Amino acid sequence: MKVISSTNDGFVISEKDLELRGTGEFFGTRQHGIPEFKIANLFEDIDMLKQVQAIALQIINKDKTLEKEENILLKKIVDNKFKNRIEI
């Protein structure tokens, strides 16, 4: 309530809401609440998350289906984690 009464900037209010309620499921159907697993703090770890994103994109660009030997374990982990999710 302090944020809402101190500003009318929607971005500031949204950031505080995200900080307080969490991101919800990144891959899934829930729209709010604490995610099933925490990867990082979106506010504190943004630089690290950008680095990880760049590495993930490199892997996918070189091996879209994760079939290369060095990516087989990664494929198994991803498949296992998301096997019961709704396809988008």
Order of alpha helices (4+ residues) and beta strands (2+ residues): alpha-alpha-alpha-alpha
